[in-house]
Amino acid sequence: METNNTDVAGFQIKHALKLSSEYTQASFTWILSAILTLIFLFNSLDFSNGTLKSTVFTVFAAYAVFTLIQVAVTLKIKADLKRTGEIRSATRKWGYLLLLAIVTGNVFIVAFAFQLIKRIKTTEYIFGAYMFLTQIFIIAVSALNIFKPYVADSFPIAMLVLIGIAVFDLVVLLLVGRQSQNEQTPSWMKYIAILLLISSVTGNLFAFVLAINIFVKLRNDISSIEKWNSMWGKIVRNNTAMLGFFFIVFVFTISVCSPFTFDYEMAVENNYESILQTPSWAYPLGTDNFGRDLFSRIVFGARISLVVGLASTLIPALIGGVLGAVSGYYGARTDNIIMRLLDILYAVPGILLAIAIIAAFGANTVNLIIALSVGSIPTYARTMRANVLMVANFEYVDSARALGASDYSIIFKHIVPNSLAPMIVKATLTIGGAVIATSSLSFLGLGVEPHIPEWGNILKLGSTYLETNSYLAIYPGLAIILLVLSFNFLGDALRDALDPKLD
């Protein structure tokens, strides 16, 4: 009998640990933090000279301290769950200590700390935490320019604006942190939402999503609120998705703010006095063979990668969506003509079609977007066609047709809006592929013009110095990998959130 009781107790403990999102995230966080700590330790050792890089070793020591604290907190959470089935308030207070990891730039620990502090976490609180975290990281990255020989003329004013927005974001975080999940949003929050929309012009999409969230709650439409909370609730519970979303928003925000905080000349003008400099405070990621700051080049290159990736996804999604909707709705001869023409286009590999278009019309940003867009149209058309064929048989479509609604109204007011979920998921998942294609074509000399700082161009230049100055290829390569992974993680989460079968 005691054996059975022990087995039952053990099963209950394992079940409690499995169900606890805080424990899962705590374990996930200390593992990632430990990996980063080991990377910094490895980079702090100069094996060729047998010396120690003091700056990198200091970063390693700071990461090691917070990683050990994170491990201790994880063990405390595990002990609390085994003892009482919930995390004690004393353990949650450790989250305030972990927030100090923000000075090291350890986003994993800081994101977990915000989660740990609050026992009941609303979607507004999560968005507010990531909004504030994004703003702090943008300020920190932009502040590194003060070590450079010169800064952009707008740098002081831009930094003051960014700091002011960060203070406002902190106030909003404290306000939304006090609200419970079912508490009615006060009417004066609409002014906060308007200010959040204004502040989101810096590119901080978390501020935009939080503002929309507040407006949805203010409508007091129970159905809309439940759908909104259900969708975003699944996403915010996904650790990898939120970290991916954070990196995407961070890259987007730094792309918007960089013209005001970074000097473009540092990225494009040759400086033969600083050729192949190793990473330092003035040049955080070193310089290339022309003396150009690699850090500034990657920052400005992010804008090109995002613009080309988003445009080459949006254009085929719109064109393919319209063709697929018309094809699926009318069927018969219209469907046969459209789909057979798209099949011919689909038969040509996308990358070869892009190379052929660029070879014919020249290598520039506009032609690159067109080249990547044309090859993607058939896949979006097929996706929309399949959705329209299913939705067109629903009763509300028959009702609209019986009431005399035009074909245009039925397609674009009734069918297409209810067929967008799979298209959104597909677009999110394929943006990463578009970023890779952009960098690949630029690497081959068939994408963005060579003098423009774009991640593929930077990687191509760095590949010739892999043996001597490997950082020239490692950093742009990491940027591409992280951005693509982030879009994939977010796309997977959106697919799960928008799938009605998983409700």
N, C-alpha and C positions, 0 to 999 in steps of 0.2 A: 504493500500500500504506500509506503514511504517513497519507494522507487517511482511509482506512478505520479505521486505528488511532485516529486523533484522534476520529473520529465515535463509535467504540465507547467511548473514554475519556469523552467528553462525555456519552454516554448513561448510563454507569455513575455519573458524578457526579450527574447529575440524578436518577437512580433512588435514590441514597443519600440525597440531600437530601429527596426525597419520602417515603422510608420513615422518616426520623428524626422521631420525635414531638417531641423537644426542639427541633429546628430549626423545625418547624411552629409549636409553641407560642411559641417565641422571637419569630418574626415576628408572630404574632397579638398577642402581648403588647405589643411596642413600638408597634404601630399604634394599639391602644386607648389606651395610655398617652400617645401623642402627641396623640390627639384630646382626652383629658382636659386635657392641658397647654394646648392652644389655648383650651379652654373657660375655664380659669382665667385665662389671659392676657386674654381678651375681657372677663371679668367684673371684672378688676382695673382696668379703665379706666372712669372716670366721664365719659362723653362730654358730659353736660349741663354739668358744671362744669369740664371739662378737667383733672381731677385724677386722682391715682393712689390706689387703695385699698391701703394698705400691707400689711394682713393677707392679703388675697387675692393680692397680688403675691408675698408671701413663699411662699405655698403654690405659686404658679405656678413660682417659682424652684426650689423643692425638687422638684417634679414634673419640671421640665425637666432637672435634674441626673440624676435616676434614669432618665429616658427616654433620655438620651444614653448612660449606662452600659449600659442594656439594648440599645441599638443596637450598641454596641461588642461586647457579649457575643454578640449574634446574628452579627455578622461573624466573630468568633472561632470560633463553632460551625461556620459555613459553611466557613471555612478548614480546620478540623480534619477535617471530613467529606470535603473535596476531597483532602486530603493522605493521610489514613490510613483513612478510612471510619468513624471513631469519634471521640468527643469526648475530648480529653485530660483527665487529672485536674487539670492546672493551670487549664484553662478552667472546670471544674466548681467550683473554689474561688471563682470570682467570685460564685457563688450566695450565699456568706456575706455578701458586700458588698451584694448586692441585697436580702437579708433586712432590711437597715436601712430599706428603703422602707416598712416597717410603720409607722414614725412619721408618714408622710404619709397613711396610709390607702389606699395604692395596692395594692389586693387583687390586681390582675392580675400585677404584678411579684413580689409576695411569693409568690403561688401558683406562679409559674414558678420562683422561686428554690428552693423546696422540691423541685420536680421535678428541677432541674438538679443539686442537691447529690448526690443518690443516682443511681448508675449503674443499679442494678437496683432497681426500685420495686415493692414488694408492695402489694396492696390495703390491707393493714393500715396501711402507712406513709402512703398517700394519705389514708385516713380520719383517721389521727392528725394529719396536717398540717392538714387542713381543720378538724378538731375544735379544735385549739389556736388556729388563726387566727380561728375564730368566737368563741372565748372572749375573745381579746384585743380584738376589735372590739366585743364587748358591753361590756367594761370601759371601753374608750375612749369609746364613746357615752354610757354611764351617767355617766362622770366629768365630762362637760360640765355636769352639774347643779351642780357646785360653784361655778359662776359666777353662779348664779341667786340672787335675794334670800333664798330659803329652800329647803330640800330636804325630802324625805320623812323621817319619823322613823326609818324602818328603813334609811335610806341607808347609814350607816357600817357596820352589821353586814352588809348585803347586799353591799357592795363587798368587805369582807374575805372573805366566802364565795366570791365570784366570783374573787378573786385566788387564794385557796387552790385552787379547782378548776383555775385556769389553770396553777398550779405542778404539780398532779397530771397534767394533760393533757400538759405538757412532758415529765415523767418517762415517761409512757406512750409518747409519740412517740419518745423516745430508745430505749426498750426494743424497740418493734416495728420501729424503723429498723435494728436490728442483725440481725434475722432475715432469712433468705433465703426465696425463694418456696417451695422444697421442704422446708425445715427443719421438723421436727416441733415443734409448739407444746408447751412444757413444761407439766406439769399445774398448777403454781402460778399460771399465767396465768388460771385460772378465778377466782381472788380479784380479780385486776385487772379481769376482765370484770364481776364483781358490783359493784365500786366504780364502774365506768363506767356501769352501769345506774342506780345511785343518783344519780350526777352528771348523768345525762341528764334528770332531773326539771326542770332549768333550761330544758329545751327544746332542748338541743344534740343534735339527731338523729344527728350524726356519731358522738357517743359511744355512742349506742344501737346504730347499725349496726356499729361496731367491736366492741362487746361480743358481738353476735350472731355476727359473723365469727369471734371467738375461740372461742365455744362450738361453732360448726360444725367448726372445725379440731380441737377437743379430742375430738370424737366418733370421729375416725379412720375415718369412713365415706368411702372414696375417691370414690364416686359423688356423694355430697352435696357434698363439697369441690370436685370438678370442676365441678359445675353452678353452685355459688355463685361460684367464681372466674371461670367463663366469663361469667356474667351481669354481675357487677360489674366485671370486667376491661374489657368493652366500654364501660361507662359512664365509668369513671375515665380511659379514653383519649380521651374526648370532652371537649375543653376547654370548649366552650360549655355542655354539660350539667352539668359540675361547678361552673362559675361560677353557673349557674342554681340548682343544688342548694344552693350556698353561700348565695345571697341568700335563698332560701326558708327555710333553716334559721336564718339571721340574723334574718329578720323574725319567725319563730316564736319564737325564743329571746328576742328583745327584748320580744315580746308577753307571754311568761311572766314575765320578770324586771321589767318596767316597773312593776307595782304596788309593788315594794319599793325601786326606785331613782328613780322619777319621782313627783312630787307631782301627783295628779290635779286638784287645784284650779287649777294653772297652765294646765290645758287647758280648763277649763269656767267658772272664775270670771272675771267681768269686772274689768278693771283699767284704769280710764279715765285713769290717769296714764301708761300705756304704749301708747296707741293708735297703730297703724300704725308701729311702730318698725322700722327697717331691720335686717338681720341684724347681730348683735354677739355677743360672748362670752356675755352673759347670755341673749340670745335668738338662738341660732344661725341660725334661719330667719326671724327677725323676728316681729312680732305682727300680729293681725288688727284689724278695726275695733272690736272690743270689748276690745282689750288682752290677748287670750289668746295664750299662747306657741304659735306654729305648730309648732315642733319637738315639743313635748309632745303636741299634738293629733294629729300624724301618727303618733307612736309609739303612742298609745292607739288611734288609728283602725285601725292594722294588725291589732289583735286582732279588731275587728269584721269587717273584710274577710276575714280568714282563717277565722273561725268560720262566718260565713255562707257563704263559698265552699266550705269543706270539708263543712259540714252539708248544703248544698243539692246536693252531689255524692254524698255517702254515702247519704243517704236514698233518692233515686231509684235508685241502684245496687243497694241491697238489695231494694227493692220490685220494681223492674224485673227484677232478676236472678232472684228467686223466680218471678215470673210467666212470664218467658222460659223458665226451666228446666222448669216444669210444662207450659207450652204445647208446648215442643219434645219432651218425653219422651212425653206421652200422645197428642199429635197429634189427628187427626180432629176430632170435635165440640169437644173442650176447646180445641184450638188455634184453631179457627175463632171460638169465642165470645170468648176472651181477646184475640186479635189484632185482631178487628173493633172491639171496644170501645176498644182502645188506638189504633186508626186514627182513631177519632172524636176522641180527645184529641189525637192527633198533627196533625190537620187545623187545629187552632187554633194560631196563632203563639205561641211561648213567652212572649215579652215582653208581648203583648196579654193572654194568660191571666193573667200575673202582675199586670198593672195592674188587671184586672177583679177578681181575688181581693183585692188590697189595697184597692181602692175599696170593696168590699163589707164587708170586715172591719176596715179601719183600717190605718194605717201604723205598724208596729212590727217589731222584729227577728224575733219568732217568725212573724208573718204573712209577712214577707219570705222566710224560709227555706221555709215551706210553699208560697208562690207560685212560687218558683223550682224547687222540687223536683217539683211536680206535672207541669209541662210537660216535664220531662226523663225521666220514667218510660218512655215508649214507645221512646225510642232505646236505652236500656239493655236493655229487654225484647227488642228485636229482635236486639241483639248477642248476648245470652245464648242466645236461641232458636237462632240460626244455629250457635253453638258446640255446643249440646246435640245438634242434629240430626246433626252430624258425629261427635261423641264417642260417641253412643249406639250407633253401629254397630261400635264397636271390640270386639275379642274378649274383653277382660277384663270388659266389661259383660255380654256373653252368658254368661260363666262365672259371674258373680255371680248372674244370674237363674236359671241352671241349678242353683245350689246353694241356691236357695230364699230368697235375700235379698229383703226387702220393697222396694216401690217407693221408699219414703222413704229407705232405706239406699242404694239404687242411685243415686238422684238426688243426694243431699247428701254421700255418702261416696266415690262413684266418678266421677260425671259432673261435678258442679259444680267440685270442686277442680282438675280437668283442663281446665276451661273458663274459669278465672279470669284467665289472662294477658291476653287481649284486653280484658277488663273493667277490669283495672288500668291498662292503657295508655289506654283511653278516658277513665277517670276522671281521670287525670293531665292529659290534654289538655283536658278540659272544665272543670277547676277555674278555669283562666284566664278562660274565658267566664263562669263564675259570678261571679268577682270583678268583671268589667266590668259584668255585669248588676246586681250589687249597687250599684256606684257610680253607674250610670246611673239606676236607680230613685231613689236618694237624691238625685241631682242634680235630678231632676224633682219631688222632694218626696213621693215615693211609697214610700220605703224606710225607713231608720232614722230615728227621731225627729230633728228638726232640731237639738236642743240637744246631741245625742250626737256626740262627735268621730269621724266616719267619713269616709273619704277622699272619697266622693261629696259629702257635706255640706260638707267643707272646700273642695273644688273649686268647688262652686256659689257659696259665699261669695266665693272669690277671683276668680271670673269677672267680678264687678262692678268689680274694681279692676285690670283688665288693663293699662290705660293708665298708671296712676299707681303701683301697687304690684303689678307682675306676678308677683313671687315668691309671692304668696298662691295663685296658680293653678298656677304652674310646678312647685313642689315636690310637691304632692299628685298632680299629673298624672304626674310622673316616677315617683313611687312606684307608681302603678297600672300604668304601662307596664312598669317593671322586673319587677314581680311576675308579670304576665301572661306576659311574655317568658320568665321563668325557668321557669314551669310548662310552657310550650310546649317549651323546650329540653330539659327533663328528660323530658317525655312522649315526644319524638322519640327520645331515647336509650333509654328503656325499651322502646319499640316495636322498636327494632333489637336490643336485648339479649334480648328474649323471643321474637323471631322465629326459629324453628328453621331456616328456610330460609337464614338468614345465617350459620349455623355453618360 
